[in-house]
Amino acid sequence: MDFILERGGHKDLQRVYPMMEFDFESWERPTQLEFQAALLKGAELLLLRDGEGRECGYAMMLKSRGAGYVLLGWLGVYPHVRGHGVGGQFLSLMADYYASYKGILLEVTKYPELEKARKLHNFYLRNGYTDVGCEYLLYGEGAALMYRRLLGPEDISADIRGIVRDMYLPLYNEREQEKYIQIK
């Protein structure tokens, strides 16, 4: 089946946010109002549609302004299409969509404690992502920070603090970032 990516807006976020509440724990999901504000500051909501125009998934993306990276913050594939390779196709379409960027980063929360997190980590490894060489805490919980190189360098470990800071600016100011994100 063929899929396309479409950029969503504020009304789409109102429709999609209840699915985000289903897919993500409250501690790892900003409020709808925070996401709405992030959209005004350059974040993007991507919608995955099948060949007949039916919505099949979403991704909330935080884009850096100067560093040339994008954070795949929240990704969901709808239950009616899960388990059929749609997630991998979604990631491939995102790589094409952001082909002019240096790379795409993502976070796998509660890794490696939870089996679900280990499965997600392996899924992203199979789809071209690698681990960034750092210890990463998100909202006080251990997380795996992963990277898919597009036009950037293979290893971004030395620059990761600046890259993450820049990507999160549409959502959190620097003081809030210090509270929510720790990189060692």
C-alpha positions in Angstrom: 0.0 0.0 0.0 1.2 3.5 -0.8 1.3 6.2 1.8 1.9 9.9 1.8 2.9 12.5 4.4 0.9 15.6 4.8 1.7 18.5 7.1 -1.1 19.1 9.7 -2.2 22.2 11.4 -3.9 23.3 14.6 -7.3 21.7 13.8 -5.6 18.4 13.0 -3.8 18.5 16.3 -7.1 18.9 18.1 -8.3 15.7 16.4 -5.0 13.8 16.9 -4.3 14.7 20.5 -6.8 12.2 22.0 -4.8 9.4 20.2 -1.6 10.9 21.6 -3.2 10.5 25.1 -3.8 6.9 24.3 -0.3 6.3 22.9 1.8 8.2 25.5 1.9 8.4 29.3 1.0 11.9 30.7 4.5 12.4 32.0 6.0 12.0 28.5 3.4 14.0 26.6 3.2 17.8 26.7 -0.3 19.3 26.9 -2.3 20.1 23.8 -1.8 23.8 24.5 2.0 23.3 24.7 1.9 21.5 21.3 -0.3 24.3 19.8 2.3 26.9 21.0 5.1 24.7 19.5 3.4 24.7 16.1 3.5 28.5 16.2 7.2 28.3 16.8 8.2 26.0 14.0 7.2 22.5 15.2 5.4 20.3 12.6 2.6 17.8 12.9 3.0 15.2 10.1 0.0 13.0 9.2 0.4 9.7 7.4 -2.4 8.9 4.9 -2.9 5.8 2.8 -3.5 5.9 -1.0 -7.2 6.6 -0.4 -6.6 9.5 1.9 -7.4 7.8 5.2 -5.3 9.0 8.1 -3.2 6.2 9.5 -0.8 7.9 11.9 0.8 11.1 13.2 4.2 12.4 14.2 5.0 15.5 16.2 8.3 16.9 15.1 10.5 19.6 16.7 12.8 21.3 14.3 16.0 23.1 15.2 16.3 26.5 13.8 20.1 26.7 13.2 21.5 23.2 13.8 19.7 21.4 10.9 18.3 18.6 12.9 14.7 17.4 13.7 13.4 15.5 16.7 10.8 12.9 16.1 9.1 13.5 19.4 5.9 11.6 19.3 4.9 9.0 16.7 1.8 7.0 16.5 0.4 4.5 13.9 -3.3 3.9 14.3 -4.4 0.5 15.5 -6.2 -0.5 12.3 -2.9 -0.5 10.4 -0.4 -1.6 13.1 1.7 -4.6 12.6 1.8 -4.4 8.8 5.1 -2.6 8.2 3.4 0.9 8.2 5.7 2.3 10.9 8.8 1.5 8.9 7.2 3.1 5.8 6.3 6.2 7.9 10.0 6.5 9.1 11.2 6.2 5.5 8.8 8.9 4.3 10.0 11.1 7.1 13.6 10.6 6.0 12.6 11.7 2.5 10.6 14.7 3.8 13.6 15.9 5.9 16.3 14.9 3.3 17.8 18.4 3.4 18.4 18.2 7.2 21.5 16.8 8.9 19.5 14.1 10.7 16.5 12.9 12.7 16.7 12.2 16.4 14.3 10.4 18.6 14.0 9.3 22.2 12.9 5.9 23.5 11.7 6.4 27.0 12.1 4.0 30.0 14.8 2.2 28.1 16.1 -0.4 28.8 13.7 -1.2 31.7 10.5 -2.0 29.8 10.1 -4.7 27.2 8.0 -2.3 25.1 10.9 0.1 25.1 13.4 -2.6 24.1 11.1 -3.6 21.2 10.8 0.1 20.1 14.6 0.5 20.3 15.1 -2.6 18.1 12.5 -1.3 15.6 14.3 1.9 15.2 17.7 0.1 14.9 16.2 -1.9 12.0 15.0 1.3 10.4 18.4 3.0 10.2 18.7 4.7 13.6 21.8 4.3 15.9 22.4 5.1 19.5 24.0 8.5 20.4 26.9 8.0 22.7 25.5 9.7 25.8 23.5 9.1 29.0 20.1 10.7 28.4 17.4 11.4 31.0 14.0 12.7 29.9 11.6 13.9 32.6 13.8 12.2 35.1 13.6 8.8 33.4 16.3 6.9 31.5 15.9 7.1 27.8 17.8 6.0 24.7 18.7 8.9 22.3 18.8 7.7 18.8 19.9 9.3 15.5 19.3 8.7 11.8 22.0 10.4 9.8 20.8 12.3 6.7 23.4 14.9 5.6 25.1 15.3 8.9 28.1 13.6 10.5 28.0 9.9 11.6 28.8 10.8 15.2 27.1 13.7 16.8 28.0 12.8 20.4 30.3 15.8 20.9 27.6 18.3 19.8 24.6 16.6 21.3 23.8 19.2 24.0 23.6 22.0 21.6 21.6 20.0 19.0 19.0 18.9 21.6 18.8 22.4 23.1 18.1 23.8 19.7 15.5 21.2 18.7 13.5 21.6 21.9 13.3 25.4 21.7 9.9 25.4 19.9 8.5 23.5 23.0 10.6 24.4 26.0 12.7 27.4 26.8 16.3 26.8 28.1 15.2 26.9 31.8 12.5 24.3 31.2 14.9 22.2 29.3 17.3 22.1 32.2 14.4 20.8 34.3 13.2 18.1 31.9 16.3 17.0 29.9 19.7 15.8 31.3 22.6 14.7 29.1 25.7 13.2 30.6 
